[in-house]
Amino acid sequence: MYIRTTGSLSELTSLSSSVTDYVYKNGRRYSAYRDAKYFLPNDQGESDRSDLIHHIYGLLLGGRLILSPLKSPPKRILDVGCGTGLWAIDVADQNPQAEVIGVDLSPVQPSWVPPNVNFVVDNVEKDWAYREGFDLVHFANLNACIGDWKKFLGQCFDNIKPGGYIEAKEADTTSTSDDGSYPATCALYKLQETIRSAMDSLGMTMRAPAQLKQWFAEAGFVDVEEQTFKLPFNAWPRDPELKDIGRLQLVQYLEALAPYALGTLVDVLKWERSEMDALVEQAKMDLRNTRFHGYNTLRVVVGRKPLA
């Protein structure tokens, strides 16, 4: 692992080699650090989309960064798959008493951060090397990024202090509607399901969000609770706040389709690029169609490590 910032993390060993071993394909930049299997790019376009998702979640959750019912101010927080680090930075600002560590495959985080934040470049599917536990382990948008969820959640459990919490924010990858207006015959639904099937063939499931509540309990966490939030994929809602959220979600969703399709339909299923482009363009038309009252479900799942 490689320490990105200059904080005092004595339990981590700094390795400078291979951190920026990038792979360039399909006109995008990808991480190749420590046998990474992450199929999305790590370039500026993807960083901008990640930042927009953070903003969307903030609006959808009423500005709440932490939904876990922590009994006291946390002293150590780990953000797994931190991306550009916005969640870690905001949490550090709100909790100046806490040491916040963000870990990700790519060094795409800013250099100017609060003094209580450190970023680490590492593959979280490898063995963890922390000597001191955390009051909160948080992750978001790791769906399709973890090959062995049992091992991953076991490492989370082992590195949380007794009484500490785990918190996940993960969105279902297939859209739905409550009124039947979003048909399973449309191009967007076909694209979503084809991508999910491709990831299944790699052993990197995109069906994790709906399983997390059960998986948390199986990992040993107690008081496991799930909250769900409807995330509209365009501006169809009448509610003004949800309409604004839908407008933003449409922007990031439109940007997401091509990299998701490149990493699966082209790289895994070996589609021709022209075939993929045609389906993506049809799916974009579906995304913009406000007659489709479609949404994705954001699931916030929390659990507590028992005291004994």
Residue, then its C-alpha position, 0 to 999 in steps of 0.5 A: m500500500y502507498i500513503r498518499t498524504t503526509g499524516s502519521l500512519s505508523e501502522l502502514t508501510s509506504l511503497s512508491s512503485s506501481v501506484t501509477d501503473y495505468v492501462y489505457k484502452n478504449g480511449r480511457r485510463y484504468s488502474a492496474y495496481r495490485d492486480a486490480k479488477y476494477f472495470l471502470p476508468n480512473d481518469q478525470g471524467e470518472s472522477d467528475r462523475s464520482d463527485l457528482i454522485h457524492h453530491i446527489y447522495g447528499l441531496l437524497l440523504g438530507g445532507r447526512l454523511i453518517l447514518s449509523p447511530l454512533k453513541s459517541p464522536p468517532k475517533r477513527i474512521l475508514d472510508v473504503g473505496c474512497g474515490t476522489g475522497l469527498w466523503a472522507i474530507d467532509v466527514a473529517d471537517q465535521n469530526p475534527q477529533a477523528e482520524v479519517i483514512g480513505v483507501d482506494l486503488s487510484p491516487v485521484q484524491p486532492s493534496w490539500v485536505p484537512p489535517n486529520v485525513n490521510f489517503v492510502v492507495d491499496n487494493v482492499e481485497k488484499d489482506w489489511a494491515y491496520r493495527e488499530g481498529f475503527d469506530l466506523v468503516h464506511f463504503a459506497n458504490l463498491n457494487a461490482c468491485i468486490g469479488d469475495w464479499k465474504k472475505f471483504l466483510g470479514q476484514c471489515f468486521d475484524n478491523i472495527k472496534p467492539g461497538g463500532y459500526i459498518e455503513a454501506k451506501e449502494a444503489d441497485t443497478t437495474s431501474t424499476s418503476d412503481d406504476g409499470s411505466y418503465p418496460a423491461t423491453c426498452a433498450l436501457y433495461k436490456l443494457q442494464e441486464t446485459i452488463r449485470s450478466a457480464m459481471d456475473s460471468l467474471g464473479m464480480t456481482m452487481r447484485a450485492p446491494a440487495q444482499l448486504k443486509q443478510w451478508f452483514a448479519e452473516a459476517g457477525f454484525v448485529d442491529v443490522e438495518e436497511q433504509t431505502f431511498k428512491l433515486p429517479f433517473n431523470a426529472w419525472p417526479r413532481d416533487p421539486e427536490l426529487k425533480d432536481i435530484g433526477r436532473l443531476q442523476l440523469v447527467q451522471y447516468l448518461e456519463a456512466l453508460a459508455p464506461y460501463a458498457l466498454g468494460t463489459l459488453v466490449d471487454v468481456l462479451k466481445w461485442e463490436r464497438s459499433e454494436m455497443d454504441a448503438l445500444v448505448e445511444q438507444a439507452k440514453m434516449d430511454l434515460r431522457n424519456t420522462r414518460f418512464h417513471g424510473y428510479n434506482t433504489l439507494r440502500v443504506v445498510v448499517g450494522r454494529k459489531p457486538l461488544a463481546 
